[in-house]
């Protein structure tokens, strides 16, 4: 059986500005460090917050303290989202999700976000119209983060689907590497960043979800609709 797995941040919700502002403000406040473009791309984008925070702090911290740090940073991020008119799903995505749902193609989300953010996105972006929150794979503190393959392997398990038969939508290098290591059948990179790089492990590239027919062709989903 075929399945579709989405990353979330930068893939379903184009949140580059929200992430950049919240991370830069928080890290400057905590350490006085100004995050470079390269650090944002390779140490933050698509990674678990705990991994990113340990990098900038320069030393490991206890799980309880890390949970507190993560929540402080994510509270800034969520507040930025709620204040913005751009807090919405990517252009064309709702129609694409409706089409997948109509044809009963299994789908879920594998995200580096924590549980509080997952609940926040479900509450404000109506994700429960397409997804079962119980099947969402997220950073629960026990699953190795991207670029390790575990998130995508677990997402395929949630769909009762072979990962080799899954199409993955991703935007970040670490996420694309994760999907590649997991053995995903098809990797589609969403070029959501202002200065997106096309990564070699992706099979094809899209800027949004508006051209549904071309999207279905690139994802090799058209045979499943007839």
N, C-alpha and C positions, 0 to 999 in steps of 0.2 A: 504494500500500500504506500502511496506517495504522501508526503507531508510537507508543510511549509513552516519554516521557523524564522521569526523576525528577531533581530536585535531591536532595542527600543530607542535609546537616546542617539540622536543623529541619524536614525534609520526610519522610525515611524514619526518621531517628533524632532524637528530640526532645531536643536537647542544649543548650538555652538555659542551664541552670545551669552545665554544664561549660564552655561557652564564656565565660560571664560571669566566672566565678571565675578561669579561666586567663588571660584577657585582662587583667582588672583587676590581678591579681597581677603579671603580667609587665610591664605598662606602668608600674605604680607603681614596680617595681624598677628599670626602665630610665630613667624620666624623672621620677618623683615625681608624675606626673599622675594624677588620679582621673577615670576615664572616666564621663561622664554617660550617662543613659538615652538621650538623643537621639543622642549619639555612637555608642553601641552599635548603635542601630537603623540609622543612616545611614552610618556609617563602618566598621563591622565586619560586621554581619549580612549574609551572602550575598556578601561581597566577598573578593577575593584577599587573603591575609595580607600580601603585599608592599605593596599599596596602603594597607592599614590601618596598617601599621607606618610607612610614610613619612609618613602624616598625623600620627601621634603623635610621631615623631622630629623632624618639622619640616623635614626636608631629605632629599634623595636620598642613597642609599648604594650602594656597589658591589654587583654581583650576588652575589659570593662572600660578602660580609658579610651581605647580606640573607638568603641561604640559611641562614647560621648563626643569625641572629636568628629566622627562621621556625621552624627546627628546635628551638631552645630553647623557644619558646612552645608548639609542638605537643607536645613531650615532656611538658610540664606537663599539657596537655589529655588526652593518652592515658593518663597515670598516673591522673588523676581518673576516667576512664572505667572502667579496669580495677578500681578499688576500689569501684565502685558497682553495686548490684543493678539500677539503672535503665539500665544499658548494654545496650539491647536495641532491636530494631526497633519502630516504632510499632504500637499496638494494631490488630489486624486486617490488617496489611500482608502477613504471610506468606501468609494465605489469598488475598488479592487477587493477589499475585505468582504463586501456584500456579495461579489461574484464568487469568491472562494466559498463563502458560507452557503450560498444558493446551491452550489454543486457538491457540497458536503466534502470538501477537501480539508483534511485535518490540519490544524494550524495552532501554533503557540508562540510564546515569546521566551527568549533566553537572554537575560539582561544582567549587566554588572551592577545594576541598582539594588539597593536594599529593600526590605519589606515595607518600610514606611513610604518610600517613594512609589513602590508598586501600588499600594493602596491609594495613594494620592492620584496617580495617573488613572486608575480605574474609576475613582470618584469623579474626577473633573473632565475626563475625555471619553467617558461612556464605553470603555473597552469591554465591559461585560456583554455588550451587544454581539460581540464576535468571539470572545475568549472566555474560557473557564479559568477563573483566578487560581483554582487549585492545581491547574496544569502549568502555571507560569514558573519558569526556573529563574531564580534570582540569587543574589549574593546573600546567603544565610550564614556566612562565616565558616561553613564546613566544606564548601565546594571550591576547589582551586579555581582562581579567576582566569580569564582570558589573558594570554594566548594558549593556556592549557585547554585541552579538548573537552573537559568534563561537562561544562554547561551545555554544550550542544549534544553530547552523548545522552545526557539526562533528559534533554528536551525531546529527543527522538523516542526515548523510553516512555515518556509521558504520552506520546502520540501512538504508542504501540507500533512504531514504524522503524524500519532499518534506516540508519543515518545515511546510508549510501543511496537511498531513494528520496532524500529530503533536499528541498531547495532552501538555501539560507540567504536572507537579505541582511547585509552588514554595511557599515560605513568606515569602520576603523581598522587600522593595520592589525592590532592585537586580536580583534574579532574575526577578521578574515583568516588570520593564522590559526586561530582556534578552530574555525570551521574546517579548514584544510586538514589540520591534524586529526580531527574527528572523522574525516572521510566523507564529508557532505558531498552528495551527488552533483550539486550545482551551487555556485556561490555568485550572487549578484551584488556588486558594490553600489551603494547609494552615494552619489557624489553631492553630499549635503553641505560640506564645508566650503568656506569662501575660497580656500586654496587647496582643494582636494587633490591628492595624488592618486593616480590609478595604480593599484597594487597588482602585481603579477599573478597572485594566486586567485584573483577573481576571474570568473569566466566571462562576465559581461558587466556593463555599467549603465546606470540610469540616473537621471537628475531628480525625478519625482515619479509619481504613479499615474500621471494623467493619460498617457497613451496606453490604454488598457490592452488593446489587441497586440501591440508590439511587445508589451510587458509579458503577456501570456506566452507569446512566441519565444521570447528570450528565456523565460523560465521553463520552457518546454512543458507547459501546462495545457496547451490547447487540446491535445488528444483526450484529456480527462474531462473536457466539457461537452463531449459529444458521445 
